[in-house]
């Protein structure tokens, strides 16, 4: 069956089966177009200046037409996954709510955060509040997107960078590692308060996000999950040794996972991938990128197998033909889903046919 002919109910059923680790074959979906957020949402991003961004620069209405367009684009690519709208993932929401500055680079299509003034000398973490201007803007997105969706697509959670990423944003990446060695008790205290803030932020978001057929969508990935599901990421673990991760970050990741019904964590294939540690937490799904120019799928086999022994695995990215062959013929199928970046719907159709042929060959 051509992927575009799969109904919403069929996809919901397949994702539910995958989430339970009972899928007989890997699920296959597609991500079409640019993944640089300011380029992906051109109408909404039109109001964002090049350089410093304030919350007043974010006009929610501009992102609604973009969301409808992206929904149609995703549907045209087909596959077994489900697109979700979300508060614009191109903004560092948690960092901004913590007091970080926000800077946009319109040419490369991304934003970044800058540390709060004086944080290194006085590492204070504010209490979470729904009246925080960035939190209020995020919630404005949720209600506006829900009204625009009219039940056609989920309105899901947005990008929430994890504790290592937040520490890197607050201290600066290089300085963070120095502080872990020079002032470990200070860093542990900051992590405790950051984790409180993160959990409160996530609970607030999930309290306002409407469930979609009994589940939750996600900002960037087509993985609808049953129940209330939060996403986090730990890109900055690439800066850390396994010992520093285990000592400082893993306890926070465990606490976050235990605080929500379901959770998904995003990782890059950096020099350190905490697959074993995270497989022993309450996290339900581990998403591990294949980055353009990064290590191929086959080189990540031990991490994939470690994850699939206990968790669900989503592999997202610039998946080559060799990657596709390896993922669909060499790995266990239960709990495995892949989302392939493609340029056009026609390319998605060709990759789908190749994927189905590979899956049939392993039967």
Secondary structure, 3 states (H helix, E strand, C coil): CCHHHCCHHHHHHHHHHHHCCCCCCCEEEEEECCCCHHHHCHHHHCCCCCEEECHHHCCCHHHHHHHHHHHHHHHHHCECCCCEEECCCCCCHHHHHHCCEEEEECCCCEEEEECCCCCCCCCCCCCCCCCCHHHHHHHHHHHHHHHHHCCCCEEEECCCECHHHHHHHHHCHHHHHHHHHHCHHHHHHHHHHHHHHHHHHHHHHHHHCCCECCEECECCCCCCEECCEEEEECHHHHHCCHHHHHHHHHHHHHHHHHCCCEEEEEECCCCCCCHHHHHCCCCCEEEEEECCCCCCHHHHHHHHHHHHHHCEEEEEECCCHHHHHHHHHHCCCCCEEEEEEECCHHHHHHHHHHHHHHHHHHC
